[in-house]
């Protein structure tokens, strides 16, 4: 097994399930901290600020990290657009999304333009309205670049599988007949940004997640090894049908040894 210099870790389904604690995940994070191995929680969630993620981990799951350990699809979207705009580019956006996304974009100097923005960004928005969709669609038809934070069709909630950001993006895609640029998992942009922040190459890092279609494919697309833990979305039967297999699979994060890999 490689001596991995950094870890990128999914949250929901990997570290917890909503409010349900995963004790093995807590032990896994504490083993990384004890070994002084850098890690980032890489999440497609754009509705929360990193400080909110840190507070949730501490208050509800007894996992204690800092904001530097958190990288959301909202931050990744803001970083991506910051790179596109450059120093002299137009920094106007119209956003379908919540505070985590809006604040990330504002922090990079983007301002809201509801008529002719340079970029239309669509993420998860629990208060979305027909008018918000209409403004986004009209702007894209006028020439705005269409950005989707991530393509998740559903997100797990207490009520069941609720519509995800990808469902909202698809409505805009259908109405505009325009394909978006996606930033979050399974696209590699969010992981490449995480690798740069961790200061390691793709070959030195391991992507850990429970969902083959997002976490594992993101790792494959970014060129990292992958560890799939069967505590969330994907099942062994589903994964067996995939053409490209995860580098490793485990039933629990207790089954992963930081120096030896999967425990027998």
C-alpha positions as CSV (number, residue, x, y, z in Angstrom):
1,X,0.0,0.0,0.0
2,X,1.1,3.6,-0.7
3,X,2.1,5.8,2.2
4,X,-0.7,8.4,1.7
5,X,0.4,11.9,2.7
6,X,-3.2,13.3,2.8
7,X,-6.8,12.2,2.9
8,X,-9.9,13.7,1.3
9,X,-13.1,12.5,3.1
10,X,-16.8,12.8,2.2
11,X,-19.2,13.6,5.0
12,X,-22.8,12.4,4.8
13,X,-22.8,8.6,4.6
14,X,-19.1,8.4,5.4
15,X,-18.6,10.3,8.6
16,X,-22.2,10.4,9.7
17,X,-25.8,9.9,8.4
18,X,-27.7,13.0,9.1
19,X,-27.8,13.1,12.9
20,X,-26.7,9.5,13.3
21,X,-23.2,9.1,14.6
22,X,-20.6,6.8,13.1
23,X,-18.2,6.0,15.9
24,X,-15.8,4.3,13.5
25,X,-15.5,7.6,11.6
26,X,-14.7,9.5,14.8
27,X,-12.0,7.0,15.6
28,X,-10.7,7.3,12.0
29,X,-10.4,11.1,12.1
30,X,-8.7,10.9,15.5
31,X,-6.2,8.4,14.1
32,X,-5.4,10.8,11.3
33,X,-5.0,13.7,13.8
34,X,-2.7,11.5,16.1
35,X,-0.6,10.6,13.0
36,X,-0.5,14.3,11.9
37,X,-1.7,13.3,8.5
38,X,-3.4,16.3,6.7
39,X,-7.1,15.8,5.7
40,X,-10.0,17.7,4.3
41,X,-13.7,17.0,4.4
42,X,-14.8,17.5,0.8
43,X,-18.5,17.9,0.6
44,X,-21.0,18.8,-2.2
45,X,-23.0,20.7,0.4
46,X,-23.3,24.4,-0.6
47,X,-25.9,25.5,1.9
48,X,-23.5,25.6,4.9
49,X,-20.5,27.7,5.8
50,X,-17.3,25.8,6.9
51,X,-17.9,27.1,10.4
52,X,-21.3,25.5,10.4
53,X,-19.9,22.2,9.3
54,X,-17.2,22.4,12.1
55,X,-19.9,23.2,14.6
56,X,-22.1,20.3,13.5
57,X,-19.2,17.9,13.7
58,X,-18.4,19.0,17.2
59,X,-21.8,19.4,18.7
60,X,-23.6,16.4,17.1
61,X,-20.8,13.9,16.4
62,X,-18.0,14.7,18.9
63,X,-15.5,15.2,16.0
64,X,-13.3,18.2,16.5
65,X,-11.7,19.9,13.5
66,X,-11.1,23.5,12.2
67,X,-12.5,25.3,9.2
68,X,-9.2,24.5,7.4
69,X,-10.3,20.9,7.4
70,X,-13.5,21.7,5.4
71,X,-13.9,22.3,1.7
72,X,-17.4,22.7,0.3
73,X,-18.7,22.8,-3.3
74,X,-19.7,26.4,-2.5
75,X,-16.0,27.3,-1.8
76,X,-14.9,25.3,-4.8
77,X,-17.3,27.1,-7.1
78,X,-16.1,30.5,-5.8
79,X,-12.5,29.4,-6.3
80,X,-13.2,28.2,-9.8
81,X,-15.0,31.4,-10.9
82,X,-12.2,33.4,-9.3
83,X,-9.8,31.7,-11.6
84,X,-12.0,32.2,-14.6
85,X,-12.5,35.9,-13.9
86,X,-8.9,36.6,-13.1
87,X,-7.7,40.1,-12.1
88,X,-9.6,42.1,-14.7
89,X,-12.6,39.8,-15.5
90,X,-16.2,40.7,-14.9
91,X,-17.3,39.5,-11.4
92,X,-21.0,39.5,-11.6
93,X,-23.3,36.5,-10.8
94,X,-26.8,35.5,-10.4
95,X,-27.2,32.8,-7.8
96,X,-29.8,30.2,-7.1
97,X,-28.5,29.0,-3.8
98,X,-28.2,29.5,-0.1
99,X,-25.9,31.4,2.3
100,X,-22.9,29.0,2.0
101,X,-22.7,29.6,-1.7
102,X,-23.6,33.3,-1.7
103,X,-21.0,34.2,1.0
104,X,-18.3,32.2,-0.7
105,X,-18.8,34.1,-3.9
106,X,-19.0,37.5,-2.1
107,X,-15.7,36.7,-0.4
108,X,-14.1,36.5,-3.9
109,X,-15.5,39.9,-4.9
110,X,-18.5,38.7,-6.9
111,X,-21.6,41.0,-6.9
112,X,-25.2,40.1,-7.9
113,X,-26.6,41.1,-11.3
114,X,-30.1,39.8,-12.0
115,X,-30.2,40.9,-15.6
116,X,-26.9,40.3,-17.4
117,X,-24.4,38.6,-15.1
118,X,-21.2,37.0,-16.3
119,X,-22.1,33.8,-14.5
120,X,-25.3,32.1,-13.4
121,X,-24.6,29.7,-10.6
122,X,-27.2,27.1,-9.6
123,X,-26.9,25.1,-6.3
124,X,-29.3,23.7,-3.7
125,X,-31.9,26.3,-2.6
126,X,-34.6,25.2,-0.3
127,X,-36.5,28.5,-0.9
128,X,-36.2,28.4,-4.7
129,X,-39.1,30.0,-6.6
130,X,-40.4,30.1,-10.2
131,X,-39.1,33.7,-10.3
132,X,-35.6,32.7,-9.3
133,X,-35.5,30.0,-12.0
134,X,-36.9,32.5,-14.5
135,X,-34.1,35.0,-13.9
136,X,-31.5,32.3,-14.1
137,X,-32.9,31.0,-17.4
138,X,-33.3,34.4,-19.0
139,X,-29.7,35.3,-18.1
140,X,-28.3,32.2,-19.6
141,X,-30.3,32.7,-22.7
142,X,-28.7,36.2,-22.9
143,X,-25.3,34.7,-22.8
144,X,-24.3,34.1,-19.1
145,X,-22.0,31.2,-18.4
146,X,-24.0,28.4,-16.7
147,X,-22.4,26.9,-13.6
148,X,-23.8,24.0,-11.5
149,X,-22.3,23.5,-8.1
150,X,-22.8,19.7,-8.3
151,X,-25.0,17.1,-10.0
152,X,-26.5,15.3,-7.0
153,X,-30.0,14.3,-7.9
154,X,-31.0,13.6,-4.3
155,X,-29.8,14.2,-0.8
156,X,-30.6,12.1,2.3
157,X,-32.8,13.7,4.8
158,X,-34.9,12.5,7.7
159,X,-38.0,12.6,5.4
160,X,-36.2,10.5,2.8
161,X,-34.3,11.3,-0.4
162,X,-35.0,14.9,-1.1
163,X,-34.2,16.8,-4.4
164,X,-30.5,17.7,-4.6
165,X,-28.7,20.5,-6.4
166,X,-28.6,18.5,-9.6
167,X,-32.4,18.4,-9.8
168,X,-32.5,22.2,-9.8
169,X,-29.7,22.4,-12.3
170,X,-31.5,20.0,-14.6
171,X,-34.6,22.2,-14.6
172,X,-32.5,25.1,-15.8
173,X,-30.6,22.9,-18.3
174,X,-33.9,21.7,-19.8
175,X,-35.3,25.2,-20.1
176,X,-32.2,26.7,-21.6
177,X,-31.0,23.6,-23.6
178,X,-27.6,24.6,-22.2
179,X,-25.2,22.2,-20.4
180,X,-23.7,23.6,-17.2
181,X,-20.1,23.4,-16.0
182,X,-20.2,21.3,-12.9
183,X,-17.7,21.9,-10.0
184,X,-18.5,19.4,-7.3
185,X,-18.1,15.7,-7.1
186,X,-17.9,13.6,-9.3
187,X,-16.1,16.3,-11.3
188,X,-12.4,16.6,-10.6
189,X,-12.4,20.4,-10.0
190,X,-13.2,20.2,-6.3
191,X,-10.6,17.5,-5.6
192,X,-7.9,19.3,-7.6
193,X,-8.5,22.4,-5.5
194,X,-8.4,20.3,-2.3
195,X,-5.1,18.7,-3.4
196,X,-3.6,22.1,-4.0
197,X,-4.7,23.3,-0.6
198,X,-3.3,20.2,1.0
199,X,0.0,20.7,-0.8
200,X,0.2,17.1,-2.2
201,X,-0.1,15.5,-5.6
202,X,-3.0,13.2,-6.7
203,X,-0.7,10.2,-6.3
204,X,0.0,11.1,-2.7
205,X,-3.7,11.4,-1.6
206,X,-6.6,9.0,-0.9
207,X,-10.3,9.9,-1.5
208,X,-12.6,8.3,1.0
209,X,-16.4,8.1,0.5
210,X,-19.5,6.0,0.5
211,X,-21.0,6.8,-2.9
212,X,-19.4,5.3,-6.0
213,X,-21.2,7.8,-8.3
214,X,-19.9,10.9,-6.6
215,X,-16.9,10.3,-4.2
216,X,-15.2,7.4,-6.0
217,X,-15.7,8.8,-9.5
218,X,-14.4,12.1,-8.4
219,X,-11.2,10.4,-7.2
220,X,-10.9,8.4,-10.4
221,X,-11.4,11.6,-12.5
222,X,-8.8,13.5,-10.4
223,X,-6.3,10.6,-10.5
224,X,-6.3,9.7,-6.8
225,X,-6.6,6.3,-5.2
226,X,-10.0,5.7,-3.6
227,X,-11.4,4.0,-0.6
228,X,-15.1,3.1,-0.6
229,X,-16.7,2.4,2.8
230,X,-20.0,0.5,2.8
231,X,-21.8,2.7,5.4
232,X,-23.9,4.8,3.0
233,X,-25.2,4.9,-0.5
234,X,-23.3,2.3,-2.5
235,X,-23.6,-1.5,-2.0
236,X,-21.1,-4.3,-2.8
237,X,-23.5,-5.5,-5.5
238,X,-23.7,-2.1,-7.2
239,X,-20.0,-1.5,-7.0
240,X,-19.2,-5.0,-8.5
241,X,-20.9,-3.9,-11.7
242,X,-18.7,-0.9,-12.3
243,X,-16.0,-1.0,-15.0
244,X,-13.5,0.8,-12.8
245,X,-13.3,-0.5,-9.2
246,X,-12.3,1.5,-6.1
247,X,-8.7,1.0,-5.1
248,X,-9.9,-0.3,-1.8
249,X,-13.2,-1.2,-0.1
250,X,-14.0,-1.7,3.6
251,X,-17.2,-2.3,5.6
252,X,-16.2,0.2,8.2
253,X,-13.5,2.8,8.7
254,X,-12.3,0.7,11.6
255,X,-11.2,-1.7,8.9
256,X,-8.7,0.8,7.5
257,X,-5.1,0.8,8.8
258,X,-3.3,4.1,8.0
259,X,-0.1,2.2,7.3
260,X,-1.2,-1.2,6.1
261,X,-4.5,-0.6,4.3
262,X,-7.6,-2.8,4.6
263,X,-7.5,-5.1,7.7
264,X,-8.3,-8.7,6.9
